[in-house]
């Protein structure tokens, strides 16, 4: 065989090898895709804002909010809870008029998933419980606390919502929730980097291998999912809340802030947020602060131990109602009343379901993330 034929045979052999390699690679990827489809539903790989039945939406500028006129039921382990949003995207059953009814006291409540009331039925969140407690405590007939809490939001989001809604809706005061989600705060404060890469990430495509890799890579590639907290991050969170407090005080309106623990697992370990800096920073602007220690298992959800139970919200509401009527207390965080003694559902309480056995959602997420979770026990936005 001549040199030309030998060269041609080598080229043909190389081409065959490349083709065989391509075929084998495609077969391996195809087998991996089929295997992943068998064990991983697509909805488990979507981020929460990508799910068609989720209550959250993200705008093209990266702003997070609630769906308008939404209603659904979600399960916290064995127990379902429901929510409704109005045309403004607030967790309210009725649309909110700009002008409050005569004789009504209206408060605007801003916060994240704790203020929204994850795990609590409509009307049983902190906001709903305050509407039950405050009329008698204040000696008035009608108190409306408007729930503008948005799960996954940051202190900067709260400031954004306050700037937008406070001028529109007549109100007498502002209720603020101590913000969680430092990853969201960090992503929102980094000179407004391109939203696509910083917040949303690559788009979802129904290819499980791609979706699994996208989900795996998110904690490392998308700042909204990182758990790192820079030294100044806490200061930026307090600073954004101070802007709300200063603005409310300038308008002659009162403001209060709810101090929250992180989650049941950190309470068990005896970890407590240092609230002194928050108190010092906000008291100078007239904001009063209080919170409940939520130190019993019945204070937290069944499977979702990263959010209070209805009993936990009720206990917190009683602490806040006391703050609003009797003023600032020292220390600001109280364990009274006990979650086991107040109205409201909670794991292990009489009339409620028992405490579940096995790992909770927070523990499973901790294991999946290799211990790399945000303060609220989640990878940034929920």
Secondary structure, DSSP 8 states (H G I E B T S, - for coil): --HHHHHHHHHHHHHHHHHHHHHHHHHHHHHHHHHHHHH--HHHHS-GGGSTT-SEEE-TTS-EEE-TT-EEEEEETTEEEEEE--TTSSS-SS---SS--TT-EEEEEE-SHHHHTTTS-TT-SHHHHHHHHHHHHHT-S-EEEEE---TT--HHHHHHHHHHHTTTS--SEEEEE----HHHHHHHHSTT--HIIIII-S---S-HHHHHHHHHHHHHH-GGG-----TTHHHHHHHHHHHHHHHHHHTT-EEEEEE--S-HHHHHTT-----HHHHHHHHTTT-EEEEE---SGGGB-SS-TTSB-HHHHHHHHHHHHHHHHH---SSSEE--S-GGGSSS--TTSTTS-----S--HHHHHHHHTTT---TTSSSS--
